Amino acid sequence: MSLRKNLPEIFDQFADARKNGFIAAKALKEQNIPMVGTFCTYMPQELPLAMGAVVVSLCATSDETIPEAEKELPRNLCPLIKSSYGFGKTDKCPYFYFSDIVVGETTCDGKKKMYEHMAEFKPVHVMQLPNTQQSEDAFTLWKNEIIRLKSLLEEKFNVEITETKIREAIVLKNFERRALKRFYGLGKLNPPAITGTDILKVLYGTTFKFDRKANIDEIEALTDRVLAAYEAGEKLERKPRILVTGCPIGGVTEKIVKAIEDNGGQVVFFENCMGAKAIEDLVDENEPDVYEALAKKYLSIGCSCMTPNPNRVALLDRSIDEYQVDGVIDVILQACHTYAIETISIKKFVNASKTIPYMSVETDYSTADIGQLNTRMAAFVEML
Ligand code: BJ8
């Protein structure tokens, strides 16, 4: 009997986790468990976890509420921001509805200004994120912002967040990161063991599973099963190997991955938030100062809102080699200036230093460009 049997159902369970999590979220609220909503990878999740809260990603991934958002926000704004604001405003996202507080950061201009308006209908706390990782002052600012968030959570929820609890949360989150790294590390196998579509289902679904320990066990068991099938000879066909980088993907932007894989490519690595950008580096468990440990991990995230942004290039450099990548696709959400401008340096790096093809694609949350995406991906894959 095929060892791969049932794997599709398991991947689909992850894909359905967002929908199924609504009931779990309601049950948690009925038990008075605080829920902290986030819009960004810079949010140090260990702090809410240390007070027994659950953390949920609120980044919206469909165009359903964009018309509503555009009644207030400019049309020429990133779809992620418009959609997220729209879901909040219309109460169409149960996770937003159940969140006791939303924590945002001063990342891109669009997001930080949107939070000002969101604060009119939801408790919002904005962390002042420096725009550089390269100065002592920036590090100190970020460390102090982490301490400020801790105090705010303590006050709002009338709890004490002890250093011991933070350390436990660091260890738990690191376990989860290791499990996810081992899972997406399956992408190194050549011929491949699983598709990029399935990798993304797990990475996306995992953010809506609230029992962290159960989630870790599930991911480890899934990785073991895929490996067992692979070792028994159940491998996928070799195809040109693609790395996806750029703005966050998930939800409707899975259309990019589908277009790559429907047209002869295989996504083997996701550098985006949701993928390695958020997970790759652990928090140092041996650092005596827990706030320094958190500040180091989170400030080093290679997002284009940092200037300069060498950590994105360093991660690409490593992963292109480790995952034997043949080509790079850079996803730009419409009106995301930082990622759009950074395409120049990423293209140069990929073409000149790694000597492989690169293509950037601008997209939004509609399905109107699927035909065009298919044409462009087919041409790109053909070239590899
Ligand atoms: S760490 S990628 S989650 S900021 S796509 S809203 S940047 S205009 S999402 Fe992001 Fe944090 Fe960075 Fe990750 Fe603005 Fe660009 Fe829109 Fe963006």
Boltz pocket constraint, residues with backbone or C-beta under 6 A from the ligand:
constraints:
  - pocket:
      binder: B
      contacts: [[A, 39], [A, 40], [A, 41], [A, 42], [A, 78], [A, 79], [A, 80], [A, 81], [A, 107], [A, 108], [A, 109], [A, 110], [A, 111], [A, 246], [A, 247], [A, 248], [A, 273], [A, 301], [A, 303], [A, 304], [A, 305], [A, 333], [A, 334], [A, 335], [A, 336], [A, 337], [A, 338], [A, 339]]
      max_distance: 6.0
